[in-house]
Amino acid sequence: MEIIEAVKRSSSIYTAPNDRIGYGIPNFRKAYEDLLQQRVLRNAIPIIPSSKLIEVNPNPVKGKFTILINPTSTGTAFFKLYDFNGKLYATKIVSVQQGQIQSVIFDKLQPLATGIYTLQYNLGANKGNIKLLAQ
C-alpha cells in the first residue's frame, strides 16, 4: 500500500485527479525518492513534535541536512536555500499531505562555505525562514 500511495503522490495531477486520467502520469523516480525518505523518517530521524511545523537536522549543517515537515494542508511545499548575500544555492519542491510527517533531504549541494544561510519555506498558508549555520 505504501508503494501505491507513493506512486499516486508522484503523479502529475495528484492534487487534482479527474475521471479521464485519474492522478495523471506517475513519476517513478519521485515515488522511489519518496519511499526512501519515508524509510529514513521511520528508521533514523527523530520524530518531529506534533506542535512544530518544520524542523531542520542537523543545524549546524555539514554538507547535507534533512527537513522534517508536519504540513497543515495537502498541496505543494517550496524550499529555497540562500547564502548571506542572497545567492540561491538550492531549491526543492515537494508534494505534501496534511497530517503526514515528511522529510525533505538536501544532499546534492554545492560545497557550502562556512557561514550563515537562510532556508525559506512556503507550506501554503505557512511561510517563513530558518537560519542555518554551515561549518
N, C-alpha and C positions, 0 to 999 in steps of 0.2 A: 504494500500500500504506500510506503514511503517513496518508492521509485515512481509509482504512478502519479503521486502528488507533485513530486519534483519535476516530472515531465510536463504536467499541466502548468505549473508555475513558470516554466521556461518558455511556454508558448507565446506566440506573437500577440495574441489579443486576450491574454489570460484575465485581465481586469474587466474586459467587456465581451464575453463569449456571445456567440449568436447561433441561431438554428441552422445556418448554412454550413459553417466550418468549425463549429464548436469553439475550442480555445485557440484555434489557429495552428500555425506551423511550429512544432516543437524545436527547441534549440538544445540538442543533446549534450553539447559541451557545457552549456549553462546548467542543465539538470545535473550533470556529473559534479560540477563545482559546488552546486547547492548541496548535494548529498555529502560531499567531502566536508563542507562547512558544518553541516548538521552533525556529522560524526565527531569532528573536533569539538564542537559545542558539548556533546554528550560526554566525551571521554577526557578532555584535557583542560577545558576552560571553566573557571568558576562560574556559577550561576549568577546572573545579574539580579539584584534585588528587585522585587516587583514594583517598588516605589520609584525606581530610576528608569529613565527613558533610554539613556545611552551611557556606555562606559567604554573606555579605551584601555587596553592591556598590551604590553607594559607601557608605562609612562614614567620615566624617560624611555624613549624609543631607541632601539639599537639595530636598525636595518629593516625590521618589519614589525607590524603591530596588528592587533585584531580589535575590531569594534563590535561590541555586543549591543544589540538594539532590542527594545521592547516596544514595538510600534502600537500606537493607539488607534490606528486605522489601516485598512488594506489599501495598497497603492504602490507608488514608486518612491524610493528614497534616493537622495543625491548626496554624495560626499565629495568635497574638494579639499586638497591639502595645499596650503600656501606657505611660502617661507616668510621671514620677517619683512622682506621688501615687497611682498605681494606677488611674487612669481608663483604661478601654478605648477605644482610638481606632479600631482596625480588626481584622477577623478574616478569615482566608482558610482554606478547607477545600478540599483538592485530592486527587485520586486519584494514587497513585504506584506505580511499578513497579520492582521490585528490579533493580539494575544499570543503570537508565536515568537518566542525569543529567537533571534537570528544572529549570525556572525558575519562580518564582512572583513576579509583579510586583505591588508595592504602589504604585499610581499614582493612585488616586482617594481621596486622604487629605484630611481637613480640614487647613487650614494648621497646620503643626506649629510651635509656639513653640520658640525656642532652648532647648535643654536636653538632658537625658539621658532616653532611652526604653529600654524593655525589650521585646525580641521573645521571646515564649515559644513554643517549638515542641514538638510531640508527633509523632514519626515512629514510632509503635508502641512498640517496646522502647526507642527512643532519645528522651529528653526533656531539655529544657534551656532555658537563657535566653542571649540575646546582648544586650549593651549597645550601643545606638546613640546617636550624638550628632547632634542636629539643629542646623543653623546657619541 
